[in-house]
Amino acid sequence: MKVCHVSSVHPSFDVRIFHKEAVSLAKAGIETVCIFSEVADQERSGVSVLGVPNSYKRRLHRMTKHAKKVVDRAIEVNADIYHLHDPELLPHALRLKKHGAKVIYDSHEDLPRQILSKEYVPPWARVPLSSTLKIFENFVVSRIDAIVVATDSIAERFGKLNKNIVVVNNFPFIEELKKPLVNVSKERAVCYVGSIAKIRGALEIVEAIGMVKGAKLYLAGKTNDKRLHEQMRDTPGWKKVDELGFIPRDKVAEVLMKSVAGLVTLYPEPNHLTSIPIKMFEYLSAGIPIICSDFPHWKKLLLEHECALFVDPLSPIEISKAITWMIDNPSEAKEMGLRGQKIVEKKFNWESEEKKLLKLYKQLM
């Protein structure tokens, strides 16, 4: 049995696609191939990795011409099961089935809701485009072999379209970020680790840290929005920001160990309200509490575990008050972090999710 994971969009060695799903299958003794853009062919962690160069600069060409090239190479693999990770690969799903393979669609995000917040889509076009993509996505989903989804809300949407659906949350590995590091001590600092964007609360957290006396914000991640970066630099709080850019996983662990809390203050956009950001659980797995948006769904997940402070993500004042409390009450913050760490070890971890993924593959095989 040969399985091929396919992505034309995600970075090479994406954590969910490669380190979690593909490596888990390989460890279970299943021949596994991953196809990414812009990576050299190689073997890693028992997985065969194949690359497809992307010469297209325009988004539309990447979503059409490049996606076709990626699928063409996937067909050459002659796999028994294809696991697709991008919506732009869906037009080729039925073509893969015609080759006699089974097809899984891995829905990382709620695409129709996501489109409603995309800045590159003109506001007037978002609703009709969202509706059109929903119809097309539903059409394909109802005709393939299985659906893997990252949240319960996406599962509910697809539930009537395909009976073979499983929720595989993007939870962290139990041990990856929890190991104590020598010579690393807590600072009067909080952190944000992940993609930096306006709708992820970038401006508000920079403004908030400026209101907290003697505090620092570790900002780890990249943004492709030059205007946003200029706005952040023009904010008074920027002088308290340690801008790290993209950092490897071992450096992420170090940043978390230095910080008293992690920030996840996403805007209340449709796609965010029912999301489950991995960074929340990565912070908790490292033993630090979180300051997060006061979404009802997130409160339902975490409120009873007393490991988070919930704030209005659009209010720098509320965010600053939460940061101040965490920094001024280190013992209580530590206890919150330890409670969060325990619930990650018990429930919110990849080791639990891996079992569901392997069960699905066994059913398909």
N, C-alpha and C positions, 0 to 999 in steps of 0.2 A: 504494500500500500504506500503510495507516494502522495504527499500533500504539498501544495504550493500556495504560499501566502503572497499576495500581490498588492503593491501600492505604487502609484505614480506621483503621489503628493507628499507623503510623510517622509521625514528625514531617514537616512540610512540608519539601521539599528535603533529604530523607534522603540521606546521602552515597552509599550503594550504589544506591538506587533512582533518584535524580534525577541527581546529579553524575556517576555512573559509567555506569549502564546506559542511562538515557534520553538523556543528552547524547551518549553514544557512538553511539546509533542515529541521532539527529538529525544528527550530524556526517557520518554515512555516507549521508545523503540520504534517510532514511526519515521520513515524517511521523509525529511522535511526540507523544502526549498523556499527561499525568500527572494522576491524580486523587488528592487528599489531603483530609483533614479540616481544617477551620478555616484556610483560606487563600483569599485573594482571587483571582479569575480573572485571569490575566496570561500574558504571553509572557516566557520567560527562556531564554537560551542555545539558542534555536531550538526550544524545547519549549513547547507549549501546556499551561498549568497550570490545572486546574479545581478548585474547592473545594466541599466539602459540609459545611455547619455541623452540629456534633454537639451536640444539646440533651439528650442522655442522660447522666445521672450514674452510673447503676449499670452495673457491668461487663457483666452479662448482656444488658442492653438495648443497650449499645454493640456487643456481639458479634453481636446478632441484628437488631434494628430499624435501627440505624445502618448496619451492614454492607449491609443490603438497599438503603437509600437510596443508598449509594455505588455499588453495582452498577447500580441504576436509572439513575443519571447516566452511568455507563460505557456502558450500552446506547444512550443518546442519542447518544453519540459515533459509533456505527456503525463501529467499528474492524474490521479484518480479523483482527487478533491481539490478544488480551487477555493481559496478563502480570500475574498475581495474586501479591501479596506477603505475604498474611496467611492463616493457617489458617481464620479465621472467614469468609473469602470462598469457601472451598471448597464450601459448600453451594450456591453459585450458579454453580459452574463449568459444570455440565451445562446450566444455563439459558442461559448465554452460547453454548454450542455449538449449542443449538437455534436460535439466531439466525444460524447459519451461519458463526460465527467460529471460529478456532483459539484454543486456550487453553494457556498456559504457567503452571505453578505454580513459584514461586521459593521454595524451602525454605531460609530463612536459618538455621534451627535445627532440631535433631532434636526435634520436638514431643513425642513420647511420653516421651523422656528428660527434657525440660525440665519437664514437668508434675510429675515426681517430686521436683523441688526448689522448686516454687512455694509460697511461704509463705501465699498467700491460699487455697490448697486445703487442707482439713483432712487431716492425715496419713493417716487411715483411708480417705480417698477417693482418694488419689493413684494407687495401683496400679490399681484398677478403672477410673478415669477415663483413665489412660494407655493401658490396653489397649483401651478403647472408642474413643478417638481414633485409635489406631494402625489399627484395623480400618476406621474411616471414611476416614481419610486414604489408606490403601492402596486402598480402593474407588474413590475419585475419581481418584487418580493413575493407575490402570490404564486410565482411560477418557478421558483428555485427551491433547493432542497432544505435549507435551514437558514435561520437568522440568529446571529449573535448580537446582542445589544448591550450598551454600557450602563443603562439605567432602567428602572421599572417603568418610567413614563413612556419611554420609547417602546418597550415591550407591550404596553397597553395599546399603543397606536397600531402596532403590527399584529396584535393578538388574533384578530379576526381574519387576517390575510394568510397566515401561515401557521400551521399547528406545531411545527418543529422550531420552536424559538426558545432561547436560553439567555438569561441575564448573566453576563460576566462582567462584574464591576472592575474598574481599573484601580484596584486597591494595591498598596505597596507590599513589597517583600517584608516579612517580619523583621529580619535581622539587618537589612541593608543600611539603615540610617540610625540605628539605635546604639551602636557600639560606642562606648566612651572613648574619647580621644585624649591622649596624653598632652599635658600643657595647654589645654584649651579650657578657659573659664568663662563664665557668664559676664556679659557686658551690659551696660545700659542701652540695649539695642533690641530692635525687632527686625524681622526680615520679610521680604517678599521674594519668592523664587518661582519663576515661570515666565510665560509670554507677557510682554509689557504692552498694554493697549489702553486706550481711553476707557473703553467699556469694562475693563478689568480694574478700574479704580486708580489708575496710575497717578493722575493729578491730585486726587483727594488724599492719597497716603503721603505724598510729598508735602502737601500743604499741612497735613496733620502733624507730621514729625517736626515741622517748624514751630509748633505750639508747645512742644514737650521739652522742658528744661533739661539740658545735659544729656539728650538722647541721640541715638544714631539709627538710621535705617540702612540695612544691607539690601541693596536692590540687585538681584541676580536674574539675568535674562536679557533677551534682545527685543528691540522694536524696529520695525521697518518704516515707522511713521516719523519722518524727520520733523514735521511740525509739532507733533506731540513731544518729542525730545526737547525741542526748543522751548516749549511751554513749561516743561518740568524744570529746565535749567533757569527759567525766568522766575520761578516760584521761590519765595524767601526760604522755604524749608530745604532747598537743594543743597545748601551748605552743610547740612547734616546728613546728606546721602552719601553712602559709599557705593558708587556705581561699579559693579563687578562684571557686567556683561554675561555672556554665556559661560558657565563653569561646569567642569566635569563632576561626576557623582561624588567622588571623594571630597571635593571642595564644598559641595552642597552640604554634606554631613558636617563639615567644620563650621560652616556658617550657622547651621541649625544649633550646634552646640554652644555657639557664642551668644545666641539670641534668647531672650526671655519669652518671646511669642512670635507666631507667624501670622501674616496677614492674608486674608482671602476676601477682599471687599469688592466683589463683582457687582456691576450695575444690575438693577432688576429688569434685565432684558428677557424676552420670552424664553430663549434657549437656556438662560442661566437659572431660572426659577426652580427647575426640577433637575438640574445637573448635579453631579457628584464629583467635584474637582479632586483629582488625585492629590493635589498639594495639601489639602486639608489633612488627609490621612498620613501623608509623608511627614508633616510637622508633628502630628501626634505620635507617629511611630518613633520619632527621635526624642519623644518625651517633653515636647514643648506645647503649651496650649495655643489656641488660635483665637484671633479676632476676625469675625466673619460677618457677612451680610445677614440681616435679620429676616431671611426668607423662611416662610412657614415649613417648607420641606426640609431645610437644613436644621431648623429647631426640632423637628420631629426626629431626625437622625441623632442629634447630639445633646439636646437640652438635658435629658435625664442623666447623662453621663458627667455633667458638670465639668466639661473640659474646654469650654469656649465662652467668649463674650460676644454677644450679638449687637450689631450697630447698624444704623442707617448708612449704607455705603456712599450716599450722596452728601453726607455731612462730615466734613473734616473735623468739626468740633467734637462730634460723638466719637469719631475714630481716635482723636487725640486724647480724649478722656480715658478711653479703654487702654491705650498705650501707656498712659501715665499710671493707671491703676496697676497694670502688669509690672511695670518697672519699680513702682514704689512698694509693691507687695510681693517680693520674690519668693517667699516661702509658700504663700498661697498659690502663686503662679506655678511653682514647681509641683505642688500637689495636683493641680489641674492637669498638668502635663503628664504626670504619672498615671492618673485615671484614664486619660486618653490613650496612653501607651498600652494599658492593660486591655482596653476594648479593641484596639487594633490587633493585639496578640490573640484575642479570643474570637473576633468576628471580622473586622474590616481588613483582611489581608489577602494577598495573592494566593497563598497556599490553599485557602478555602475555595477561591474562585477557580483555580486550576482544575479541581476535581470536577466541576460542572462542565468545563470545556472538554476534558478527556471523556466524560460520559457521553457528550454529544457525538464526538468522533467515533466512539465505539458503536453507537447506534447507527451512524451512517455507514460504517464498515460492515 
